[in-house]
């Protein structure tokens, strides 16, 4: 699984297709969508028409709560909309209030069919994961959660690491609401980077996979330029304390 990708939440079909094309051209190889987003069709089209071998692109989509009574049908629908032979990662979008065991068992059957390469969860806290692990035959590969220097859930991160569950950070830029924070701005100046790049680098140094969402080509490019510097342990601690 790539450590860096593109989120497509709240993107229209046209916006998602253009953004995914741009991201793939710039070297992105992880694309995140969901049934809820309503743009699986355009995401799949951009992936298929990219000219990049399918095995080099990691595609994630998710099961929405209204489909909990028919996970197989929902998965088949997503696969059809994407127009792909398989999905790399299929997530339960939110903790399940009804029939949690049967839903996960259905995902395990889908996983066994080889139509999806990995299954996981999203928005699960430690308690939710502990309940899941009581009956899961397949440990979730990923827990996608809201994660940033301003949403630092250390307990979840450490628990997932202990269980070998990858933490994937959505909204790592807090949807832009904290880019003007004084601590972030000072560190951006220190490292000669943008505030967004500092926030993304912080996530990477905590061992998470990140999927910042942007439909602007210049920001898609900017967001990816985070592998040529390292935040010191002292500065990491300062960022840790922002949440």
WOKAMO-V676941 format. One line per field, one symbol per residue. ss: DSSP state (h for helix, s for strand, l for the rest). psi: psi as a letter, one per 20 degrees, with the letter a starting at -180 (. if undefined). burial: # if it has 24 or more other ideal C-beta (glycine too) atoms within 12 Angstrom, else .. A space follows every 10 residues. Layout:
ss = ???
psi = ???
burial = ???
This chain:
ss = lllslsslll llhhhhhhhh hhhhhlllls ssllhhhllh hhhhhhhhll lllhhhlsss ssslhhhlll hhhhhhhhhh hhllllslss sslllllllh hhhhhhhhhh hhlllsllss sslllhhhhh hhhlllllll lssssslsll sllhhhhhhh hhlllsssss lllhhhllll lhhhhhhhhh hlllhhhhhh hhhhhlllss llslllhhhh hhhhllllll llhhhhhhhh lll
psi = pqipapqkpk prgggggggg ggghhjiqjp ppaqghhjjh ghggghghjh ipphiipopp rqpqhijhim gghgghgggg ghkrhrqhpp qohqqohplg ghghhhhhgg ghijiphqqa rpkpaggggg ggihiphopp hqoorpprii monhggghgg ghjkppppoq lijkkiijij qggggghggg jlrqhghghg hgggijjqpq mqpqjphhhg gghimjjjrp pqhghgghhh jh.
burial = #########. #...###### ####.#.### #######.## ########.# ...#..#### #####.##.. ##.###.##. ##.#.##### ######...# ..##.###.# #...###### ####.#.##. .##..#.### ########## ###..##..# ..#.###### ####...##. #.##..##.. #.######## ######.### #####...## .#####.... #...##..## .#.
